[in-house]
Amino acid sequence: MAGRDPAGVVLTAVSKTQPDAAIEAALAAGQRVFGENRVQEAQTRWAVRRAAFPDLELRLIGPLQTNKAADAVALFEVIETLDRPKLAEALAAAAEKMGRSPRVLIQVNTGAEPQKAGVLPQDLPDLVGQARGLGLRLEGLMCIPPVDEAAGPHFALLRKLARRHGLEVLSMGMSGDYETAIRFGATHVRVGSALFGERNAPAAPFRG
């Protein structure tokens, strides 16, 4: 696809709110990279399964509260949603205390949407510098383009920012636009409904 080697693009299966049967089917098919939006929900879903599947890679793709930083560091291999200095400090402190340092992506609010998480592009250099100074394992950037705009320009901006800061990982693209994201250099795409079907809403919201 788009002239890319399929081995260069990782499919992150967005497993939030999916029933056990869907998760088990994905695992049986060989899927090992999963994205979760909430720490508490992920703990419930993966606590037992992790022992059975030691090659799992769990990625946090939803906003992270600072008071959940330690739980996130303990559970996830990758945290994709670093977006502010206070969270960087909390992640670094938790990593030092636990002796476990997940890989980290910075979420960039490419559309400058006030309701959406993510650092603004003009503030990215300071956060990159802080993350590196704290010893976080910063490896890339993530974005979620505005739903009412073409995704391509946002993916192009994220790629430009990543190259500027020497970052190789680009987590961008979801079920509706992953093909575009791959054309613009995505290394990871987050696919939920295209893989599992339409998501079932949880009975009660999780906080995390």
C-alpha positions as CSV (number, residue, x, y, z in Angstrom):
1,M,0.0,0.0,0.0
2,A,1.3,3.4,-1.0
3,G,4.6,1.8,-2.0
4,R,5.3,1.0,1.7
5,D,6.7,-2.2,3.0
6,P,3.8,-3.7,5.1
7,A,6.4,-4.7,7.7
8,G,7.0,-1.0,8.3
9,V,3.5,-0.3,9.5
10,V,2.2,-1.7,12.8
11,L,-1.5,-2.3,13.3
12,T,-2.6,-1.2,16.8
13,A,-5.9,-2.9,17.5
14,V,-8.1,-0.5,19.5
15,S,-9.6,-2.8,22.0
16,K,-11.5,-0.4,24.3
17,T,-14.9,-1.5,25.3
18,Q,-14.7,-4.6,23.1
19,P,-16.2,-7.9,24.5
20,D,-14.0,-10.7,25.6
21,A,-14.9,-12.8,22.6
22,A,-13.6,-10.1,20.2
23,I,-10.3,-9.8,22.1
24,E,-9.8,-13.6,22.3
25,A,-10.5,-13.9,18.5
26,A,-7.9,-11.2,17.8
27,L,-5.3,-12.9,20.0
28,A,-6.0,-16.2,18.4
29,A,-5.4,-14.6,15.0
30,G,-2.0,-13.5,16.2
31,Q,-2.6,-9.8,17.0
32,R,-0.4,-8.7,19.8
33,V,-0.4,-4.9,19.7
34,F,-3.4,-3.3,21.4
35,G,-4.5,0.2,22.1
36,E,-6.5,1.2,25.2
37,N,-8.0,4.6,26.1
38,R,-8.4,4.2,29.8
39,V,-6.0,2.9,32.4
40,Q,-8.6,1.3,34.7
41,E,-10.4,-0.5,31.8
42,A,-7.1,-1.8,30.5
43,Q,-6.1,-3.1,33.9
44,T,-9.3,-5.1,34.0
45,R,-8.9,-6.5,30.5
46,W,-5.3,-7.4,30.5
47,A,-4.2,-8.3,34.0
48,V,-4.8,-12.0,33.5
49,R,-4.1,-12.2,29.8
50,R,-0.7,-10.7,30.1
51,A,0.6,-13.8,31.8
52,A,-0.7,-16.0,28.9
53,F,0.7,-13.7,26.2
54,P,4.1,-12.4,27.2
55,D,4.7,-10.9,23.8
56,L,1.8,-8.4,24.2
57,E,2.4,-4.7,23.5
58,L,-0.1,-2.5,25.2
59,R,-0.3,1.1,24.1
60,L,-2.1,3.9,25.9
61,I,-3.8,6.0,23.3
62,G,-6.2,8.0,25.4
63,P,-5.7,11.1,27.6
64,L,-3.8,10.4,30.8
65,Q,-4.4,12.0,34.2
66,T,-1.3,12.7,36.2
67,N,-2.6,10.8,39.1
68,K,-2.8,7.7,36.9
69,A,0.8,8.0,35.7
70,A,2.2,5.3,37.9
71,D,-0.5,2.8,36.9
72,A,0.1,3.6,33.3
73,V,3.9,3.1,33.7
74,A,3.3,-0.2,35.3
75,L,0.9,-1.5,32.6
76,F,1.8,-0.1,29.2
77,E,4.8,-0.7,27.0
78,V,4.0,2.6,25.1
79,I,2.3,5.7,26.3
80,E,1.2,7.7,23.2
81,T,-0.4,10.7,24.9
82,L,2.2,12.8,26.7
83,D,1.0,16.4,26.2
84,R,2.1,18.6,29.0
85,P,5.0,19.3,31.3
86,K,3.3,18.1,34.5
87,L,2.6,14.7,33.0
88,A,6.2,14.4,31.8
89,E,7.4,14.9,35.3
90,A,4.9,12.4,36.7
91,L,5.9,9.7,34.1
92,A,9.6,10.3,34.8
93,A,9.1,10.0,38.6
94,A,7.0,6.8,38.2
95,A,9.6,5.3,35.8
96,E,12.4,6.0,38.2
97,K,10.5,4.6,41.2
98,M,9.5,1.4,39.4
99,G,12.6,0.8,37.4
100,R,10.3,0.5,34.3
101,S,10.4,3.0,31.5
102,P,7.7,2.7,28.8
103,R,8.4,4.2,25.4
104,V,6.7,7.6,25.0
105,L,5.0,9.5,22.2
106,I,3.9,13.1,22.4
107,Q,0.4,13.8,21.2
108,V,0.2,17.0,19.0
109,N,-3.0,18.9,18.7
110,T,-2.4,19.7,15.0
111,G,-5.8,21.3,14.6
112,A,-5.4,23.5,17.7
113,E,-8.8,22.3,18.9
114,P,-9.6,23.7,22.4
115,Q,-11.5,20.6,23.4
116,K,-8.8,18.1,22.4
117,A,-5.8,16.9,24.2
118,G,-2.3,17.4,22.8
119,V,0.4,20.0,22.8
120,L,0.2,22.8,20.3
121,P,2.8,22.6,17.5
122,Q,4.5,25.8,18.6
123,D,4.9,24.4,22.1
124,L,6.3,21.0,21.0
125,P,10.0,22.0,21.1
126,D,9.8,22.8,24.8
127,L,8.0,19.5,25.6
128,V,10.5,17.5,23.5
129,G,13.4,19.1,25.3
130,Q,11.8,18.5,28.7
131,A,11.0,14.8,28.0
132,R,14.5,14.1,26.9
133,G,16.0,16.0,29.8
134,L,13.9,13.9,32.2
135,G,15.2,10.7,30.6
136,L,11.9,9.6,29.1
137,R,12.2,7.2,26.2
138,L,10.7,9.6,23.7
139,E,10.4,7.9,20.2
140,G,7.7,9.7,18.3
141,L,4.6,11.7,17.8
142,M,0.8,11.0,17.7
143,C,-2.1,13.0,16.4
144,I,-5.8,12.9,15.8
145,P,-6.9,15.3,13.0
146,P,-10.1,17.3,13.3
147,V,-13.1,15.3,12.1
148,D,-14.3,18.0,9.8
149,E,-11.0,18.6,8.0
150,A,-9.0,16.6,5.5
151,A,-6.6,14.4,7.4
152,G,-3.7,14.6,4.9
153,P,-2.4,18.1,5.9
154,H,-2.4,17.1,9.6
155,F,-0.4,14.0,8.9
156,A,2.0,15.9,6.8
157,L,2.5,18.4,9.6
158,L,3.1,15.6,12.1
159,R,5.7,14.0,9.8
160,K,7.5,17.4,9.4
161,L,7.5,18.0,13.2
162,A,8.9,14.5,13.8
163,R,11.7,14.9,11.3
164,R,12.6,18.3,12.8
165,H,13.1,16.7,16.2
166,G,14.7,13.5,15.0
167,L,11.8,11.2,15.9
168,E,11.0,8.1,13.9
169,V,7.7,6.9,15.1
170,L,4.4,8.4,13.8
171,S,1.2,7.1,15.3
172,M,-1.5,8.5,13.1
173,G,-4.5,7.2,11.2
174,M,-7.6,5.3,12.3
175,S,-10.3,3.2,10.7
176,G,-11.5,6.0,8.4
177,D,-8.2,7.4,7.3
178,Y,-5.4,4.9,7.8
179,E,-4.7,4.6,4.1
180,T,-4.0,8.3,4.0
181,A,-1.9,8.1,7.1
182,I,0.2,5.3,5.6
183,R,0.9,7.4,2.5
184,F,2.2,10.2,4.7
185,G,4.5,7.9,6.6
186,A,2.6,6.4,9.5
187,T,4.5,3.7,11.4
188,H,1.5,2.8,13.6
189,V,-2.2,3.0,12.7
190,R,-4.9,2.7,15.3
191,V,-7.8,0.6,14.0
192,G,-10.9,-0.3,16.0
193,S,-14.2,-0.4,14.1
194,A,-12.5,-1.6,10.9
195,L,-11.2,-4.6,12.8
196,F,-13.8,-5.3,15.4
197,G,-16.9,-3.7,14.0
198,E,-18.8,-0.9,15.6
199,R,-17.8,-0.4,19.2
200,N,-20.1,-1.3,22.1
201,A,-20.6,1.5,24.6
202,P,-19.6,0.6,28.2
203,A,-22.3,0.3,30.8
204,A,-20.6,3.0,32.9
205,P,-17.7,5.3,32.1
206,F,-14.2,4.4,33.3
207,R,-11.9,7.1,34.6
208,G,-8.2,7.0,33.8
